[in-house]
Amino acid sequence: MNIVKRKSLPKSAPAVSTNLTDERCPNGVEGLDDILAGGLPRAGFYLVQGDPGSGKTTLALQFLLEGLRRGEKVFNITLSETKQDLLKVGAITRLVPR
């Protein structure tokens, strides 16, 4: 699995304040936040890519749940998974109630 940071915002996106670059977004995965020095930099767009079954969806759900626990607004963009698919993965990994 790879996490790729985009180098720039899409042209249609509003400007992001540069004073946020030192803030981190923890993902709630023990050990991974340590490796990432507290999480991913807040002012960034990230693409998570990897082979089927490598944990991309589980990581995305964990990241969203951690944001919710911290009182943040969250969203997920997926091109291939339905709501039912996400609920199934969440239930299997115990990220959402069954």
N, C-alpha and C positions, 0 to 999 in steps of 0.2 A: 504494500500500500504506500502511496506517495501523497504528500500534501504539498501543493504548489501555490506559492503566493503570487498573485498577479502584480505586475510592476506598476500598473496605472489603473485608474478608475475608467469605466466606460465614459465616452464623451457625454452621454445624456445624464450621468449621475451628478448630483450636486457636489460641490467642493467639500472636502473633509478637513476639519481643523488639524493642523500638523502638530498641535500640542498634545495629541492623544497617542502619539507613536510609542511612548514609553509604557503606556498602560497595557496590561495583559488580560486576556480572557481565559480563565482556567477552564479546562474541559471536564474536570471531575474524575479523570482516569488517573488513579494512583500511579505514580512513577512517570507517566507521560508529562504531567505538568512540571515535574522536576526537570526532566530532560529539556523541556521547552522554556525553562527559566520562569515558570509561573503560568504558562499558557501561551496562546498565540497572541501576537501584537493586535491590539484592538482595532487600529486603523488599517484594515486590510480585507481583501476578498481572497478566499481560499478555495481551491479545487481539490477535492479528495478523490484520488483515482487508485484503482487496483483491480486485481483479478476477482472474479466472483467468489464470494465466501471469505474474502480477506478481512472483513470487519468494517467496511466503509459506512454502511447504514447504521450499525451499532455505534460507531464513533460519533456519527452525526446526531443520533438520538441522545446519546449521553451528553454531548455538547449543548444541545437544546435544553435538556433537563437541568443541567448545571446553570444555564442562563436563567431559567425560570426560578430555580431555587434562590438565585441572587436578585430576583425581582426585575429582571430585564425583559424587554420585548424580544421575541425570537421568531424566526421563520426558517423554513426549509424549502429549497427548490430541488425537485427531483423530476427527471424526465422519463423514468421507467417504473416507478413504484406507485401503487395505489395506496389510498388510506388504509385499506385492509392489509396490504403487504406490510406497511409500517407498524400497524398494531400487532400483527403476528410476530414480527421481529422483536418488538418491544416486549411482548408477553414471554417469548422464548428466553430473552436475555434478562427478564424481570425488571426492565426499565419502566414498563407500564403495567398496571394491574390487569390480571386475566379476566 
